[in-house]
Amino acid sequence: MTLERWEAVRAALPETGARFADLVAGVPHGDTTSLGEWSIAETASHVGMIALMYTSMIRGDGGPLPLPGLKDPIGTASVDTISDMNALALELYPERDPARLAERLRADIAEVLLVSADLDPEKPVWWLGGSRVPVAGVLAHLVNEMLLHGLDIARATRRPWPIPAAHEALFLELFLFGMVRNDMGRLLDDAKPSPRRIAVEFRSAHTRPAVLALRHGQLRFEEPDGTADVRLRFDPAVLVPMMFGRISRARAVLSGGVRIGGPRPWLLPAFLRTVRMP
């Protein structure tokens, strides 16, 4: 990991946090639906809970969590059970007033930045399902949570919400690829594994070329060598929201934000059935 990337994610976090907090604080009706059954206030509370938890988790020292009731659900989480953990977290983090949520989020982001300032950005810390994520990846994950849920709230309130491609590139490189390099833990345990190896190459103007190779439910990070089954050329601001269901796959492809190639592009759906986001 380069110093440039570390500085970039440390700059992206307060920038995105300020935008998200301003968006939430300006919501006239927090009970408006924004995502599935969640209201805008519940969506903001979900993000606030994550920021609060990261003030402790990012130390990676096994210390007590701000919401101790989440310790066991965090340790046993998989992609298919994260929704249950999130429902519990909303009960344990009951704040729903938009102005207070915005204020608490600003304070917790400042704490995350303070706690992580002297840490090695590549230090792996325990994350969901026993996975291990670099410190810089934890920051990138929080940035992505605010970008995606900011989009949910902006859509519900009919406000603009730009998603910078460079910020979503940080999610891919520092969080997703960083976690695969370290340990995925139990996150993919409930997924139906592909019977054959599927290698997907990722290329964009904002990321280093990388390959994720899937075999028997295990995911590995590899350097590109020209043998990938599928090659994706993409705009991170399209690919990442697509991975989380904010943009349809058809729209992502038709817009040119995701271009699919390689010798066996038909293997991509099987790859995505296993390697999926909650």
Beta strands, then each sheet from edge to edge (+ up, - down):
strand 1: 33-35
strand 2: 38-39
strand 3: 124-126
strand 4: 132-134
strand 5: 198-204
strand 6: 207-215
strand 7: 218-222
strand 8: 230-234
strand 9: 258-261
sheet 1: 1+ 2-
sheet 2: 3+ 4-
sheet 3: 7+ 6- 5+ 8+ 9-
end
